[in-house]
Amino acid sequence: MIVHCNYEETSALRSGARSFLGVDVGGTGRVLAPTEDRVAVESLLPALTGDFSVATLEELRAAKRGVEAIVAHLREEMNVAVTVTHPADEQAVAAYFDYAHALSVSHRFREVEQEMEALIEVVTGEDPTEEHVAAFHFPD
């Protein structure tokens, strides 16, 4: 399955991932980030080049976790930018657009996840099991 992601969305996610991991500030990372979120974002960063191609629901969920962690981080950054400056400040507006682009991708991931779950249910006649989540392959 392909999760489409345009240039602005990819750029926002890449920037958010680097910020989340602390890559742009000396590599120290976010101290309070849950380990699972950090691992998900680290795994996702190399794939932030355009559309996402996922073969299994398990792959999609792992990428979705990274995207959701980035969205939460970008929302925090937007809130800080707005409160430190003002809503119309260039930094605040840029932070809003990064957050909004990433949020759109997150929504798309949830939609594709629901489609994949529904397809597994139609084909197998049952709710997706852990085995289905890992082994049921979806073509692009």
ChimeraX attribute file (.defattr): number of C-alpha atoms within 10 A of each C-alpha:
attribute: neighborCount
match mode: 1-to-1
recipient: residues
	/A:1	18
	/A:2	15
	/A:3	17
	/A:4	14
	/A:5	20
	/A:6	12
	/A:7	12
	/A:8	14
	/A:9	23
	/A:10	22
	/A:11	18
	/A:12	24
	/A:13	29
	/A:14	23
	/A:15	19
	/A:16	27
	/A:17	26
	/A:18	19
	/A:19	19
	/A:20	27
	/A:21	23
	/A:22	15
	/A:23	14
	/A:24	13
	/A:25	11
	/A:26	8
	/A:27	11
	/A:28	11
	/A:29	16
	/A:30	14
	/A:31	11
	/A:32	7
	/A:33	14
	/A:34	11
	/A:35	10
	/A:36	13
	/A:37	18
	/A:38	22
	/A:39	15
	/A:40	21
	/A:41	27
	/A:42	16
	/A:43	14
	/A:44	20
	/A:45	19
	/A:46	9
	/A:47	14
	/A:48	18
	/A:49	14
	/A:50	15
	/A:51	15
	/A:52	19
	/A:53	16
	/A:54	19
	/A:55	17
	/A:56	19
	/A:57	26
	/A:58	19
	/A:59	13
	/A:60	22
	/A:61	17
	/A:62	18
	/A:63	22
	/A:64	22
	/A:65	20
	/A:66	23
	/A:67	27
	/A:68	20
	/A:69	23
	/A:70	30
	/A:71	26
	/A:72	16
	/A:73	19
	/A:74	27
	/A:75	20
	/A:76	14
	/A:77	20
	/A:78	23
	/A:79	15
	/A:80	14
	/A:81	20
	/A:82	19
	/A:83	10
	/A:84	12
	/A:85	12
	/A:86	13
	/A:87	15
	/A:88	10
	/A:89	13
	/A:90	13
	/A:91	16
	/A:92	21
	/A:93	16
	/A:94	15
	/A:95	22
	/A:96	20
	/A:97	16
	/A:98	25
	/A:99	24
	/A:100	18
	/A:101	20
	/A:102	28
	/A:103	22
	/A:104	13
	/A:105	22
	/A:106	20
	/A:107	14
	/A:108	16
	/A:109	23
	/A:110	14
	/A:111	13
	/A:112	16
	/A:113	20
	/A:114	13
	/A:115	14
	/A:116	21
	/A:117	18
	/A:118	16
	/A:119	16
	/A:120	21
	/A:121	15
	/A:122	12
	/A:123	9
	/A:124	12
	/A:125	10
	/A:126	12
	/A:127	13
	/A:128	19
	/A:129	13
	/A:130	11
	/A:131	9
	/A:132	18
	/A:133	18
	/A:134	14
	/A:135	13
	/A:136	19
	/A:137	16
	/A:138	15
	/A:139	9
	/A:140	10
